[in-house]
């Protein structure tokens, strides 16, 4: 059975995962109207769905542990970006925020000796390691490319392959 405090923490994390899905979705919609970055667009749409699945996993866990998972109201995410580079910088910042939030949930689970929740959250820790590594890799590549249009072409061409290779490590 989840404590009230743990349920509140996990419901807060549900909201953060929902916001993450919306952040990626907004980036995807923006990217879709930018010329020549179809794979970047696909990357953002794919990750929006992945974040939604992370949210659903938490909802099921809370409900299965005798709590009540609440569906949150969400703030409007940023809708436009000056460039792809800015979008990926915002993405990295957001992923670091998500990791910090997961860590706070784990702190509460350990304080309350809720080892089932602690164990469950380890999946999110591993997932966030991948998400941050991917965001850092993309930011590093964009930094190398600078304003080179041929470099951006190659970045778009390779983004889905790079994404899969990092996630399969």
N, C-alpha and C positions, 0 to 999 in steps of 0.2 A: 504494500500500500504506500502510495506517495504521500509525503507530508505536504501540508499546505504550502510551505515555503518552496519545496522542490517543485511542486506543481506550478507555482507562479514563475519560477525560473525557467522551467521547460516551456510554459506558454509564452514567455518572453522570447525564448529561442525560436519557437514556432513563428512568431511575428518576424524575427530577423531572417529566417529562411524564406518566408513569403516575400519580404522586402528584397531579398537577394534575387529571387526569381523575377520580380518586377524590374529591378535594376538591369539585369541581363536582357529582359524583354524590351525595355526602353532603348537600350544600346542596340539591340537587333533592329528595331524599327528605324532608328536613326541611321544605322549602317546600311540598311536596305535601300535607302534613297541616295546613298553616296555612290558615285560611279566606280565600277571596277573592283569592288571588294565583296564579291558574293560569298566567298568562303569565310571571311570575317563575320559576315551576317549569319551564316549557318552556324558558326562557332557560338555566337551570342544566343541564338535561338535554342541550340542544343543545351547550353548551360542554363538557360532559363528553365527548361524542363527538368534538368537535373536538380536544380535548387528546389523546384516544386516537389520532387520526389523526396528530398531531404525533409521538407516540411511535413509531408504525409507520413513519413516514417516516425517522426516525433509525435504526431497526432495519435497514431496507432499505439505507440508505446505508452503515452500518458493515459489513454483510455483503458488499455489492457492492464495497467497497474492500479486501476481503481480511481484514477483521477478524472478530470473533465478537461479535455483539450478544447480551447476556444479558438474560433476563427477570427483573426484580428482585422480591424480596419487598418488600411495602409496609407501612408503618406505618398504623395506624388513623387516618383523618382525624377532625377534630372533627365530631361528629354533630348537635349542637344549637346553637342561637344564641338569645340573649335577644330578638333582633329582626332584621328584614330589614336594618336599618341596620348592625347588628353583622356580619351575614353579608357584606355588601358591603365593609365595612371590612377584614374578614379576607381577602376576595378581592383587594383592591388590594394589601395587604401581600404576599400570595402571588405575585401577578404581578410585583411589583418584585423579589422573590427570584428568580423564574424569569429575568428579564432579566439580573440580576447573574450568574447561572450561565451563561447563553449568552455573556455577555461574557468570562467566564473561559475558556470553550472557544475563543473567537476568539483570545484572548491566546496560548494554547498553539499554536493553528494558525499564528499569525504567527511565534512563536518558532521553530517547527519548519519554517517555510517550506512548510507544507502548504496551498498556495493552493487546491487543490480543496475541502478541508474549509472553508477560510475562505469561499470562494464559496458553498458549500452553506449555511453558517450565516447568510448575509446574509438569506435568506428568514425565518429565525427572528427576526432583529433587526427586520425590518419587521413581522412578526406581533406581536412584543412591544410595539412602539410602539402598534399598534392595541389590543392587550389592555389596556395600561396606560391609554390614553386612554379606552377604554370604561369601565373600572373607576372612573376619576376622575370621568367624567361621571355615572355612576350614583350615586356617593357625593355629588357636588355636588347632584344633584337630590333625593336623600334628605335632605340637610341643609336644603335649602329647604323641603321638605315638613314636616319636624319630625314632630309627632304628628297632623297633619291627616288624617283618614280619607278625605276626598274627594281629597286630594292623593295618597294611597297608591293609591286607585282609579285615578286617571289615570296614575300611575307604572306600575302593572301593565298598564293598557290600552296604554301606549305603549312598553314596554320592548323588545319585539321589533323595532319600527320603528326605535327609537333605535339598537339594536344593529346592525341592517343598514346604517343610514346611516353609522355610524362605520366599519364594516368595509369599506364600498364606497368610501371616500374614496381 
